[in-house]
Structures are given as structure tokens and as C-alpha cells.
Amino acid sequence: MNTHAKPSKLIKGATGDWEIVIGLEIHAQVTSKSKLFSGASTEFGGEPNSHVSLIDASMPGMLPVINEECVAQAIRTGVGLKAQINLHSTFDRKNYFYPDLPQGYQISQYKSPIVGEGEVIVDVSPTEQIVVGIERLHLEQDAGKSLHDQSATESFVDLNRSGVALMEIVSRPDMRSADEARAYVTKLRTILRYLGTCDGNMDEGSLRADVNVSVRRPGEGLGTRCEIKNVNSIRFIGQAIDVEARRQIGIIEDGGKIDQETRLFDPGKGETRSMRSKEEAHDYRYFPDPDLLPLEFTQAYVDELASHLPELPDEKKARFMRDFGLAGYDAGVLVMERDSADYYEAVAKGRDAKIAANWVINELFGRLNKEGLDIKASPVSADQLGGIVELIGENVISGKIAKDLFEIVWSEGGDPRQLVEERGMKQVTDTGAIEAAVDAIIAANPDKVAQAQAKPTMLGWFVGQVMKETGGKANPQAVNDVLKQKLGI
């Protein structure tokens, strides 16, 4: 993949340039009503320990039963990542002790994961694309949560999350900058949300990342990596990478060496700190889970799931560029969320697709961001915005009038075409009315006429005066044409 970083990606140290190498392990909570091996609810935010079955609490004699929907979700995700789907996979026990892990082991997949190698195409900027390899995707159960702020002397344990299905998506170390890593997580989150296999709500913990960072001199082999655990926002992922790379470069340049260890990122202090070193890290003693049979399904089962998947962001983007003639950047912005893409398509259908894109991206998204609203909560429906785009395309209103119209529809609602009729917002295309305004302004400003004839760029001043005279409703193109003719430019 990217073996050599671009010079622009390198970091300057005191003794020369350094390259950052980044790999990510994303833990994505599977969208399903119940947990991976029990029927307890996966809903977020219940009272502590209210979504816990006897299996999640690890009562003696309880046996796990696989939730088929979670398996189907993992396969859908694998297909969406253009990855190898393994028709035979096994569950293993990963043994370690932690207060919020009631079984004393986590059921995960070690040697034989459900999904093998795949790839994600990532737009880092309008002009740069990278391919990030996916090493594997496996299913595992989440642990509970230790709460340290409920009492001065004791820690409490909430097992609501215990046993919730996670997909761990492991990337190759193919990223070379914080920007690339942020763009990768953004793209992966978009794909998961399109597929409906993870809601991607990072603030609820349903998408978290373990970030592996190492540094090296350009062209050298891989350095020693440190893993930053459980980073829960795309912004923090970028910050954690930058501060960790700087820390490692500082140590090496001072003659020290990097210890392979697990670290935590503290966004408040803007630093990473050691959590535990890998030297004393336990051997997890993986072994096949004796309570679960290997997972086996047929290619026909995979094909059936694949046949019902929605159009994915890359395909949708390519179609928008092909069918609507959009630039790659605009198409990329529109397909970032499935709802936005659907909204845009409804606006563009049968209308000028480029004007539609401009209005959805600049006016609508801009306003929604400002008001902190989701596209679902937009006061202007796709039908209404489509109506405005149609009126612009038909030259009934100018871009400037369209902005006023958008404002009215946003705050009061209504049918754009009707509003234009009722409020007299049509642009004046009647050349008679425009000529009258032009004649009046030419008569009143003989000095400016002489200037414009000597220097045609002065035409703008006249256009402005005519627009003022007509209350901004004159068709600017018509005004230009009449002026050129009258002034003999």
C-alpha cells in the first residue's frame, strides 16, 4: 500500500524527518435488539444493571446461544468492506480478570475470524485518495463498565453493556498522518451507517478506536508501536496521534528507545500516559470456547444477505458524478450520510442537478449546521427546496431572490411557486421595464457613461444601480445585455 510517505506527511524533528505509521482497531457496536449470546436488550442508557440476563451476569450453568442477527450484521459489514467472508469461523475464550468481566474471560474470535481481508477507499482531501487495507473483522462481546464516581470508597459495576455484540475491525498499518486516520474513521463510520450494522454514535460509545502509533525514519522498517486505548471521537483520534508521535520522536532523538505499551489519551491535558506495559501483559490463553460450535454457513446465505444491501457510498458517489455531472468533492459531501444523499436526489430529480447540489451543500447544510439541526429535522423539505431550484432553473427568480425565498420557506413554510406569485418576487425579464430603468440612470449620470465607455469594467456600477432601481428583481443577464447595447460597449 503506501510504503513511502509523501514529503508533506513527514514530521520535522530536531535531527531530521520522521514518518508516522498508524493502524487502527475499531470496535463497532453491532446494531441488534439483543446481545451476542443472550436475549437481553442492547438499548443505550437504561438504569444500571437493568439489561442483564443470567448469561450476561455469568450465573453458574448458563450457556451462550449465538444471536443470528449479529452474525448477519458482521457478514453485511464484511461485504461492505469488500472483504473475504469466511464460511467457517470459531469462537475463542480470551482469559483475563477484570471486575466488569463477570465470566473471567471474553468470548472473541482469535485464529478464525468471521471476516478476512478487505479494503476501504478513503478521500483524504479533494485531490488525495488512499486505500487502507482491512486485516480482519471478528465478533466479540463487550465488557461491562466500572463506575468510580458513585462512592468515595467503592467502585460500582454496571453490566448493561456486558455481552453486547462488537465487531472489531482491524486495519493494516497503512495510514501516515492524523488526517488520513481521521478520514479513514469517518469513511468507515459512513459505510457502517449506510449498512445499518452500527449506528456510529461515538458519544454513546458505540464506535471506539484503539490507535496504534509508531515512528520511523523514511524508508526504514517499522518502529516499536504504542497502542492508545478507547479513543471515542474522531477529533481526539487525530490529537492522540499527533501528541504520541511527538512524544516518541522526542524519546528517540534523546537517545532513548520506545517501550511497547498500552497508553491512554487525556484530551484535557493533550497528552498520552502509560496504562500498562506489554512486557507484563498477560498471555490471554486463548482456547476454543467449548460451549459454542464453530460458526458455519453457506455461500448462498452470504449472497442472499449481500443482495439486500443498500447502494454504498462509493457506488452512490460514482453514480452522482456520472448521472448528475457533479464534481467528486461535491458528490463526496452529499453521500457522507445516507439521509443527505436521499434528500439531494429528491431535490435533483428532473431539475438542474448542479444548482441542486449547490443549494443543498451551501445553503441548506450551512443553515442546518448553524442551527445544530439534523437533515431529518430540516424545516425545508426536499420538495420545497426542489421548488426553489426549479424556479431558478426557469429564470423565474434570480439567485438573490432565491435566498430571500429560502428564508421565507425556512421560517414560515409554504409552496415556493405560490409564495413567488403572492409576494411579487418574480424577477423582471420584461426588457421594456429594464430599458426604462437603464435610460433613467444613463440620463442622470453622463460622467459615468463616459467612464464606462472608456473602461468597460465600470459596467458593474450601472448593473448595481439598475438592480437597486428594480428592487433587486431585474434579471442580471438581461440588464447586462441592455446596458451593453445602450452604452455601445
C-alpha positions as CSV (number, residue, x, y, z in Angstrom):
1,M,0.0,0.0,0.0
2,N,1.6,3.4,0.8
3,T,5.1,2.3,1.6
4,H,6.6,5.8,1.1
5,A,5.0,8.8,2.7
6,K,4.7,12.0,0.7
7,P,7.3,14.6,1.9
8,S,4.3,16.7,3.0
9,K,3.3,14.0,5.5
10,L,6.6,13.9,7.3
11,I,7.2,15.4,10.7
12,K,10.2,17.6,11.3
13,G,12.2,16.5,14.3
14,A,15.3,18.1,15.8
15,T,17.5,15.6,13.9
16,G,15.6,15.3,10.6
17,D,12.4,14.0,9.2
18,W,10.2,11.3,10.7
19,E,7.3,9.3,9.3
20,I,4.3,8.3,11.4
21,V,2.8,4.8,10.9
22,I,-0.8,4.3,12.1
23,G,-3.0,1.2,12.3
24,L,-6.5,1.3,13.9
25,E,-8.6,-1.3,15.6
26,I,-12.2,0.0,15.6
27,H,-14.7,-1.5,18.0
28,A,-18.2,-1.0,16.5
29,Q,-21.3,-2.0,18.4
30,V,-23.5,-4.2,16.3
31,T,-27.0,-2.8,15.7
32,S,-29.2,-5.5,17.1
33,K,-32.1,-5.7,19.6
34,S,-30.4,-8.2,21.8
35,K,-26.9,-9.2,22.8
36,L,-24.5,-11.6,21.1
37,F,-25.2,-14.6,23.3
38,S,-28.3,-13.7,25.3
39,G,-31.7,-12.2,24.8
40,A,-31.1,-9.1,27.0
41,S,-31.7,-5.7,25.4
42,T,-28.9,-3.6,23.9
43,E,-30.7,-0.3,24.4
44,F,-28.4,2.6,25.5
45,G,-28.9,4.4,28.7
46,G,-31.1,2.1,30.9
47,E,-30.8,2.1,34.7
48,P,-27.6,0.3,35.7
49,N,-27.9,-3.5,35.6
50,S,-31.4,-3.3,34.1
51,H,-30.5,-5.0,30.8
52,V,-28.7,-8.1,32.2
53,S,-29.7,-11.7,31.7
54,L,-28.4,-14.6,33.8
55,I,-25.9,-15.3,30.9
56,D,-24.5,-11.7,31.0
57,A,-24.1,-11.9,34.7
58,S,-22.4,-15.3,34.2
59,M,-24.5,-17.3,36.6
60,P,-23.4,-21.0,37.0
61,G,-24.7,-23.4,34.4
62,M,-25.7,-20.7,31.9
63,L,-24.8,-21.4,28.3
64,P,-24.4,-18.8,25.5
65,V,-26.5,-19.1,22.3
66,I,-25.4,-17.2,19.2
67,N,-27.7,-14.4,18.0
68,E,-28.0,-15.0,14.2
69,E,-28.8,-11.3,13.5
70,C,-25.4,-10.3,14.9
71,V,-23.7,-12.9,12.6
72,A,-25.7,-11.5,9.6
73,Q,-24.7,-7.9,10.6
74,A,-21.0,-9.0,10.6
75,I,-21.4,-10.6,7.1
76,R,-23.1,-7.5,5.8
77,T,-20.3,-5.4,7.1
78,G,-17.7,-7.7,5.5
79,V,-19.4,-7.4,2.2
80,G,-19.5,-3.6,2.5
81,L,-15.7,-3.7,3.2
82,K,-15.2,-5.8,0.0
83,A,-13.7,-8.4,2.3
84,Q,-13.3,-12.2,2.3
85,I,-16.2,-13.8,4.2
86,N,-15.1,-17.0,6.0
87,L,-17.8,-19.6,5.8
88,H,-16.2,-21.4,8.8
89,S,-15.1,-19.4,11.9
90,T,-14.8,-20.2,15.6
91,F,-15.3,-18.5,18.9
92,D,-12.4,-18.4,21.5
93,R,-12.1,-17.5,25.1
94,K,-9.8,-14.7,25.9
95,N,-8.9,-15.1,29.5
96,Y,-8.2,-12.1,31.8
97,F,-9.6,-10.8,35.1
98,Y,-11.4,-7.5,35.3
99,P,-14.2,-6.5,37.7
100,D,-16.6,-5.7,34.9
101,L,-16.0,-9.0,33.1
102,P,-18.1,-11.4,35.2
103,Q,-17.1,-14.6,33.3
104,G,-13.4,-14.0,33.9
105,Y,-13.0,-14.3,30.1
106,Q,-14.3,-12.6,27.0
107,I,-15.8,-14.6,24.1
108,S,-14.0,-13.4,21.0
109,Q,-12.5,-14.8,17.8
110,Y,-8.8,-15.4,17.6
111,K,-7.4,-17.6,14.8
112,S,-10.5,-17.9,12.6
113,P,-12.5,-14.7,12.4
114,I,-15.8,-14.4,10.5
115,V,-14.4,-11.8,8.0
116,G,-10.9,-11.8,6.5
117,E,-9.1,-9.2,4.3
118,G,-10.8,-6.3,2.7
119,E,-10.2,-2.6,1.9
120,V,-11.6,0.9,2.3
121,I,-11.0,3.7,-0.2
122,V,-10.5,6.9,1.7
123,D,-10.7,10.5,0.4
124,V,-8.2,12.4,2.5
125,S,-8.7,15.7,0.6
126,P,-10.4,16.7,-2.7
127,T,-7.2,15.7,-4.5
128,E,-5.9,12.8,-2.5
129,Q,-7.2,9.2,-2.1
130,I,-5.6,6.3,-0.2
131,V,-6.6,2.7,0.1
132,V,-6.5,1.3,3.7
133,G,-6.3,-2.5,3.9
134,I,-8.5,-4.3,6.4
135,E,-6.8,-7.3,8.1
136,R,-9.9,-8.9,9.6
137,L,-13.2,-8.3,11.3
138,H,-14.3,-10.5,14.2
139,L,-17.2,-10.7,16.6
140,E,-16.8,-10.4,20.3
141,Q,-18.7,-9.5,23.4
142,D,-18.3,-6.1,25.2
143,A,-17.4,-5.9,28.9
144,G,-19.4,-4.1,31.5
145,K,-18.5,-0.7,32.9
146,S,-16.8,0.1,36.2
147,L,-18.2,3.3,37.7
148,H,-15.7,5.1,40.0
149,D,-17.6,8.3,40.7
150,Q,-20.6,6.9,42.7
151,S,-18.9,6.4,46.0
152,A,-15.8,7.7,47.8
153,T,-14.6,4.2,48.8
154,E,-16.1,1.7,46.3
155,S,-16.3,1.1,42.6
156,F,-19.7,0.1,41.2
157,V,-20.1,-2.2,38.2
158,D,-22.9,-1.8,35.6
159,L,-23.3,-4.8,33.4
160,N,-25.8,-3.3,30.9
161,R,-23.1,-3.4,28.2
162,S,-21.8,-6.8,29.2
163,G,-22.3,-9.3,26.3
164,V,-23.3,-6.6,23.8
165,A,-22.0,-7.6,20.3
166,L,-19.0,-5.8,19.0
167,M,-17.3,-6.0,15.6
168,E,-13.6,-5.4,15.9
169,I,-12.3,-4.1,12.6
170,V,-8.6,-4.2,12.4
171,S,-6.8,-2.1,9.7
172,R,-3.4,-2.6,8.3
173,P,-0.7,0.0,9.3
174,D,-1.5,1.9,6.1
175,M,-2.0,5.4,7.4
176,R,0.7,8.0,7.5
177,S,-0.9,11.1,9.2
178,A,-3.6,12.1,11.6
179,D,-5.6,13.5,8.7
180,E,-5.5,10.1,7.0
181,A,-6.6,8.3,10.2
182,R,-9.5,10.8,10.7
183,A,-10.6,10.4,7.1
184,Y,-10.5,6.6,7.4
185,V,-12.6,6.5,10.6
186,T,-15.1,9.0,9.0
187,K,-15.4,6.8,5.9
188,L,-15.7,3.6,7.9
189,R,-18.4,5.1,10.1
190,T,-20.3,6.2,6.9
191,I,-20.2,2.7,5.5
192,L,-21.4,1.1,8.8
193,R,-24.3,3.7,9.0
194,Y,-25.3,3.0,5.4
195,L,-25.3,-0.7,6.0
196,G,-27.3,-0.2,9.2
197,T,-24.8,-2.5,11.1
198,C,-23.6,0.1,13.6
199,D,-25.2,3.5,14.4
200,G,-21.7,5.1,14.8
201,N,-22.8,7.2,17.8
202,M,-19.3,7.8,19.3
203,D,-20.7,9.8,22.2
204,E,-22.6,6.7,23.3
205,G,-19.5,4.5,22.9
206,S,-20.9,2.5,20.0
207,L,-17.8,3.3,18.0
208,R,-14.4,3.5,19.7
209,A,-10.9,3.2,18.4
210,D,-7.6,1.7,19.7
211,V,-4.9,3.6,17.9
212,N,-1.5,2.1,17.1
213,V,1.2,4.6,16.5
214,S,4.9,4.2,15.7
215,V,7.5,6.4,14.1
216,R,10.5,5.7,11.8
217,R,13.0,7.4,9.6
218,P,11.6,7.5,6.0
219,G,12.5,4.2,4.2
220,E,13.3,2.3,7.4
221,G,11.5,-0.7,8.8
222,L,8.6,-0.4,11.3
223,G,9.4,1.2,14.7
224,T,8.1,0.0,18.1
225,R,4.4,0.8,18.4
226,C,2.3,2.0,21.3
227,E,-1.4,1.4,21.5
228,I,-3.7,4.2,22.7
229,K,-6.9,2.6,24.0
230,N,-10.5,3.5,23.6
231,V,-10.4,6.9,21.9
232,N,-14.0,7.9,21.4
233,S,-14.1,10.8,19.0
234,I,-12.6,11.5,15.5
235,R,-11.1,14.7,16.7
236,F,-9.4,13.0,19.7
237,I,-8.1,10.3,17.4
238,G,-6.2,13.0,15.4
239,Q,-4.9,14.7,18.5
240,A,-3.8,11.5,20.1
241,I,-1.8,10.5,17.0
242,D,0.0,13.9,16.9
243,V,1.0,14.1,20.5
244,E,2.0,10.4,20.7
245,A,4.2,10.7,17.5
246,R,5.9,13.8,19.0
247,R,6.5,12.0,22.3
248,Q,8.1,9.0,20.5
249,I,10.3,11.3,18.3
250,G,11.5,13.2,21.4
251,I,12.5,10.0,23.2
252,I,14.4,8.5,20.2
253,E,16.1,11.8,19.4
254,D,17.3,12.0,23.0
255,G,18.9,8.5,22.6
256,G,16.1,6.6,24.3
257,K,14.1,3.7,23.0
258,I,10.3,3.2,22.8
259,D,8.8,0.6,25.1
260,Q,5.9,-1.2,23.5
261,E,3.0,-0.4,25.8
262,T,-0.7,0.5,26.1
263,R,-1.4,4.2,26.8
264,L,-4.4,6.4,27.4
265,F,-5.1,9.8,25.8
266,D,-6.0,12.7,28.1
267,P,-7.8,15.3,25.9
268,G,-7.8,17.8,28.8
269,K,-4.0,17.8,29.1
270,G,-3.3,17.0,25.5
271,E,-1.0,14.1,26.3
272,T,-0.9,10.3,26.4
273,R,0.1,8.4,29.5
274,S,1.2,4.9,30.2
275,M,-1.5,2.4,31.2
276,R,0.4,-0.9,31.2
277,S,3.5,-2.2,29.5
278,K,3.3,-5.1,27.2
279,E,6.1,-6.9,29.0
280,E,4.0,-7.7,32.0
281,A,0.9,-8.0,29.8
282,H,-0.7,-11.4,30.3
283,D,-0.9,-14.2,27.8
284,Y,-4.6,-14.3,27.2
285,R,-4.5,-18.2,27.0
286,Y,-6.9,-18.2,24.0
287,F,-8.7,-21.6,23.5
288,P,-11.8,-22.5,21.5
289,D,-15.0,-21.9,23.5
290,P,-16.3,-25.3,24.5
291,D,-19.9,-24.0,24.8
292,L,-20.1,-22.8,21.2
293,L,-20.0,-24.8,18.0
294,P,-18.0,-23.4,15.1
295,L,-19.9,-20.9,13.0
296,E,-20.7,-22.4,9.6
297,F,-22.9,-21.0,6.8
298,T,-23.1,-21.4,3.1
299,Q,-22.1,-19.0,0.2
300,A,-25.8,-18.9,-0.7
301,Y,-26.6,-17.4,2.8
302,V,-23.9,-14.7,2.2
303,D,-25.2,-14.0,-1.3
304,E,-28.8,-13.6,0.0
305,L,-27.6,-11.1,2.6
306,A,-25.5,-9.2,0.0
307,S,-28.4,-9.0,-2.4
308,H,-30.4,-6.8,0.1
309,L,-27.7,-4.3,0.9
310,P,-28.2,-0.7,0.0
311,E,-26.2,1.2,-2.5
312,L,-22.9,2.0,-0.7
313,P,-21.2,5.4,-0.5
314,D,-18.6,4.7,-3.2
315,E,-21.1,3.5,-5.7
316,K,-23.5,6.3,-4.9
317,K,-20.8,8.9,-5.3
318,A,-19.8,7.4,-8.7
319,R,-23.4,7.5,-9.8
320,F,-23.9,11.1,-8.7
321,M,-20.8,12.1,-10.7
322,R,-21.9,10.1,-13.7
323,D,-25.7,10.8,-13.8
324,F,-25.7,14.3,-12.3
325,G,-22.4,15.6,-13.6
326,L,-21.2,16.5,-10.1
327,A,-17.5,17.1,-9.1
328,G,-16.0,14.4,-6.9
329,Y,-15.8,16.7,-3.9
330,D,-19.5,17.7,-4.0
331,A,-20.6,14.1,-4.6
332,G,-18.5,13.0,-1.6
333,V,-20.0,15.6,0.7
334,L,-23.6,14.6,-0.4
335,V,-23.1,10.9,0.2
336,M,-21.5,11.2,3.6
337,E,-24.8,10.5,5.2
338,R,-27.5,8.3,3.6
339,D,-30.3,10.7,4.6
340,S,-28.4,13.7,2.9
341,A,-27.9,11.7,-0.2
342,D,-31.6,10.7,-0.4
343,Y,-32.6,14.3,0.2
344,Y,-30.3,15.6,-2.5
345,E,-31.6,13.0,-5.0
346,A,-35.2,14.1,-4.3
347,V,-34.2,17.8,-5.0
348,A,-32.2,17.0,-8.1
349,K,-34.7,14.6,-9.8
350,G,-35.8,16.2,-13.1
351,R,-34.1,19.5,-12.2
352,D,-30.7,21.2,-12.7
353,A,-28.6,18.8,-10.6
354,K,-25.7,21.2,-10.2
355,I,-27.8,24.1,-8.9
356,A,-29.5,21.5,-6.6
357,A,-26.1,20.4,-5.3
358,N,-25.0,24.0,-4.7
359,W,-28.2,24.7,-2.8
360,V,-28.2,21.5,-0.7
361,I,-24.5,21.8,0.3
362,N,-24.1,25.6,0.7
363,E,-27.5,27.0,1.7
364,L,-29.2,24.0,3.4
365,F,-26.2,22.2,5.1
366,G,-24.8,25.6,6.1
367,R,-28.0,26.6,7.8
368,L,-28.6,23.2,9.4
369,N,-25.1,23.3,10.9
370,K,-25.6,26.8,12.2
371,E,-28.8,25.8,13.9
372,G,-27.4,22.5,15.1
373,L,-30.1,20.5,13.2
374,D,-30.0,17.1,11.5
375,I,-31.2,16.8,7.9
376,K,-34.2,14.8,9.2
377,A,-35.2,17.9,11.2
378,S,-34.9,20.3,8.3
379,P,-37.8,22.9,8.2
380,V,-37.3,23.0,4.4
381,S,-38.4,19.7,2.7
382,A,-36.7,18.3,-0.4
383,D,-39.9,19.1,-2.3
384,Q,-39.8,22.8,-1.2
385,L,-36.1,23.1,-2.0
386,G,-36.7,21.4,-5.3
387,G,-39.3,24.0,-6.0
388,I,-36.8,26.8,-5.4
389,V,-34.2,25.1,-7.6
390,E,-36.9,24.8,-10.3
391,L,-37.8,28.5,-10.2
392,I,-34.1,29.4,-10.5
393,G,-33.7,27.0,-13.5
394,E,-36.7,28.5,-15.2
395,N,-35.3,32.0,-14.7
396,V,-38.5,33.0,-12.7
397,I,-36.3,34.2,-9.8
398,S,-32.6,35.1,-9.6
399,G,-30.1,33.6,-7.1
400,K,-30.5,36.7,-4.8
401,I,-34.3,36.4,-4.8
402,A,-33.9,32.6,-4.2
403,K,-32.1,33.4,-1.0
404,D,-34.9,35.5,0.3
405,L,-37.4,32.8,-0.8
406,F,-35.4,30.2,1.1
407,E,-35.5,32.3,4.2
408,I,-39.3,32.6,4.0
409,V,-39.8,28.9,3.4
410,W,-37.3,28.1,6.3
411,S,-39.2,30.3,8.8
412,E,-42.8,30.2,7.6
413,G,-43.1,27.2,5.2
414,G,-45.3,27.3,2.1
415,D,-45.1,26.4,-1.5
416,P,-42.2,28.3,-3.2
417,R,-44.1,28.9,-6.5
418,Q,-47.2,30.2,-4.7
419,L,-45.1,32.4,-2.5
420,V,-43.3,34.0,-5.5
421,E,-46.8,34.7,-7.1
422,E,-48.4,36.1,-3.9
423,R,-45.4,38.3,-2.8
424,G,-44.5,39.5,-6.3
425,M,-41.0,38.1,-6.2
426,K,-40.6,37.2,-9.9
427,Q,-37.6,38.7,-11.5
428,V,-38.2,41.3,-14.1
429,T,-37.3,39.8,-17.5
430,D,-39.5,42.3,-19.4
431,T,-36.9,44.3,-21.4
432,G,-39.3,47.3,-21.6
433,A,-39.2,47.8,-17.8
434,I,-35.4,47.2,-17.7
435,E,-34.8,49.6,-20.6
436,A,-36.8,52.4,-18.8
437,A,-34.6,51.9,-15.7
438,V,-31.4,51.9,-17.8
439,D,-32.4,55.1,-19.7
440,A,-33.2,57.0,-16.4
441,I,-29.8,56.0,-14.9
442,I,-27.8,56.9,-18.1
443,A,-29.6,60.3,-18.3
444,A,-28.7,61.1,-14.7
445,N,-25.0,60.1,-14.9
446,P,-23.4,61.5,-18.1
447,D,-19.9,61.5,-16.4
448,K,-20.2,57.8,-15.5
449,V,-21.3,57.0,-19.1
450,A,-18.1,58.4,-20.5
451,Q,-16.1,56.5,-17.9
452,A,-17.8,53.2,-18.8
453,Q,-17.2,53.7,-22.5
454,A,-13.5,54.3,-21.8
455,K,-13.3,51.4,-19.2
456,P,-15.9,48.7,-19.7
457,T,-15.3,47.3,-16.2
458,M,-17.3,50.2,-14.9
459,L,-20.4,48.4,-16.2
460,G,-20.8,46.8,-12.8
461,W,-21.7,50.1,-11.3
462,F,-24.6,50.5,-13.8
463,V,-25.8,47.0,-13.2
464,G,-25.9,47.7,-9.4
465,Q,-27.9,50.9,-10.0
466,V,-30.4,49.1,-12.2
467,M,-30.8,46.4,-9.6
468,K,-31.4,49.0,-6.9
469,E,-34.0,50.7,-9.1
470,T,-35.9,47.5,-9.7
471,G,-35.8,46.3,-6.1
472,G,-33.2,43.6,-7.0
473,K,-35.7,41.8,-9.3
474,A,-34.3,42.6,-12.7
475,N,-32.7,39.6,-14.4
476,P,-29.0,40.4,-14.2
477,Q,-28.3,38.9,-17.7
478,A,-31.0,41.0,-19.3
479,V,-29.6,44.1,-17.5
480,N,-26.1,43.4,-18.8
481,D,-27.4,42.9,-22.4
482,V,-29.5,46.2,-22.4
483,L,-26.6,48.2,-20.9
484,K,-24.0,47.0,-23.4
485,Q,-26.4,47.8,-26.2
486,K,-27.3,51.3,-24.9
487,L,-23.7,52.3,-24.0
488,G,-22.3,50.8,-27.2
489,I,-19.7,48.7,-25.3
